[in-house]
Amino acid sequence: MTGHFEPQPGGGAAVPLDEVEISILRSLAVQLMELIGPGEESGGSESDDLLASIFNDGPSEPPADPVLARFFPDAYGGPDLVPDDDVRAASAEFRRYTENDLRARKRGDALALIRALDGLAPAGDSALLRLDAGECRQWLGALNDLRLAIGTRLEVTDEEDGGELLRLPDSDPRKPMVMAYLWLGGLQETLVDSLMG
């Protein structure tokens, strides 16, 4: 897994991906969407959907899953850090009105990644994935979420942990996820560099 993003004339970025890389990225994005959960189904008009989304309360309690807790943290430090009842109430209120939108954005980013990959047809060893500026932003969001999810599962707390995990023996069951975590980091870094260059 050596592909990295390069800037494209007129904006955007491109990366060569082989069939294995496409499969891994797609599988991880599907798992991410399953973890985040389904979106809200609606059959009304666009204006009805907007009104419904404004008044649609989300959860008021933090998620139990550690990855989801990282994706959707408490706004004011959480009950473990701030035992004040007013702060807890404010945090619950903030979550009720923001978490559904955050989930929708994360689902949208992961779905954009999946759709871009589904549109590829590898010719020979690899396919060239070309992203416009909007797609790049969605890919950055999805890559960040994937790394955060894997890093949370691996209990990575800082960059040094990634180096320690790299030294794991190949027999360690965490090794494939470590390699995916580091590879996604490389993709994310080169995508950022492509957009800034």
N, C-alpha and C positions, 0 to 999 in steps of 0.2 A: 504494500500500500504506500505508494510514493507520490501519487498525484497531488498537485497543489494548484491553487487558483492563480490565474494571470489576468491582469487588466485587459479589457477589450476596448478597441477604438470606439469612441462615442459613449463610453460608460459601460457599466456592468463588468462581469468577470466570466471566465471559462475555466473548466478543469477537465482533464481526461480521467475517466473512470472505467475500470474493467468490470466484467460481469460480477465478480465476487464483491467488489466495492459497492456496486449498485445494489446488490442483494443485501449486504450488511446494512447500508444506510437505510434502505427501504424497510427492512425488518425492524431496525431500531426505532424508526419514525412511527411505524404501526404500533409497536409496543408503547411508545410514548402517548399516542392518541388513546390507546386502551386505558392507560394509567390515568390520564386526565379525565376521561369519561366522555359520554355522549353530549352533544349540544342540545339546545332547546329546539323542539320541533314546533313549527307554527304553520298555519295554513292561511293566515290573514293577509291583508294588504301590507305594503311596506310601512305606511304611517301607523297602522295597528301594531306592527312588529316593533317600531320605535317606541311607541307608548308602552307596550307590554314590557320591553326591555328596561325602561326607566323604572317601572313599578314592580318589576320582578325581583323579589328578594332572593339573595343567595344565602349560603350557609352563614351562621354566626359563630360556629365553633371551628377551631383550627383542625385541619385534617390529621388523622392518626398516622398515615403513612409518612415516613421521614422525607421521602422525595417530594411529596405534595406539600409537606410543611415547609420545605425550602422554596418551592415554587410560589407558595401563598403564605408568607410569614405574617405574624401579627404586626399590625401597624405601629403599636406603641410598646413593643418589647415583650408582650405576652404576660400571662398571669404568673409565670415562674420568675420573671425578672421584676415585674411591677405588681405587687399584690393589692394595689388600690382598686376598690370596686368601681370607681368612676372611670379609671383607665381601662379596666376590663370591659365595661359597657361601651366605651368609645371605640375600643378595638373591635368588638363584636359588630357594632354599627357600621364601621368602616368596611369590614369583611362582607357584610350583607350586601353592600352596594357596589363592591368592586370585584369580588372574586369571580363572579360569572363572566364579566368582561375579560378578565385576565385569562380565564380558562378558554374562552372563545378565541382570543388572540393566539394562545399557544397551540390550540387545535388548528387554527388557520395556517400558522407557520409550518407545522408538521405536515399538514395536507398539501401545502405548496411544494414542500420537499418531495413528497411522494409523487405528486402529479408531474413534476419536472423529471423525476427518475423514470416514471412510466412512459414518458415521451421519448426516451432514449432508445436507440436501436444500435447496439454495439456492432461495429464493422471490424472484424478481425479481433484484435486483442482488447480494444477499448472503444469507448464512445466519448465524444467531446460534449460536455454539458455547458451550454451558454445561458447565462442569466442576465436579465436586464437589471437596472438599479433597484426597482421594487422587489423583484425576486431575490436579489442579494440581501436586502433587509430581512425578508422572511427567512431566508436560509441562515442568516446570522442568528436570528431568534431561535430557530430550530436547533442549530448546532450548539448554541449556548445551553438550551434546555436539555439536550441529549448529554452533554458533558456534565451538567449539574446533576442530572439523574444518576449517571454512572458513578460520578465522584462521590455522591451521597451514599450509594450502595457500597462503594469501596471504602467509605469513611475517610476520604481525602479531605484534609483540613487546610493544606497549603501546598504550594508548588513542590516543596521538598518531599512531601508524601508521594507525589507522582514518580520522583526519581527512585525512592525506596521501593515502590511497587514494581518498577521496571526491573529491579534486580531479583524479583521472585523467580524461583525455579519454574521451568516449563511445566512441571507436574502439578503446580498449584492451580486449583480450579478457578482462581481469580484472574489468572494470566490473560486469557482472551479478552476479558473486559478491560483489563489494564491497557492492552494493546489498542483496543477500540477507543478508550479514553484519550490516549496520547495521539492517535491518528486524527480523531475529531478535533483535538486541540490544534494540530498542524493545519487542518483544513480551515478552521476558524481564523487562525492567525494570518494565513495567506489570503483569505477572503478580505479581511480587514485591510491588509497591506495593499491589495489590488484596488480597493475602493479609495484609499488615501493617496495612492501613487499617481 
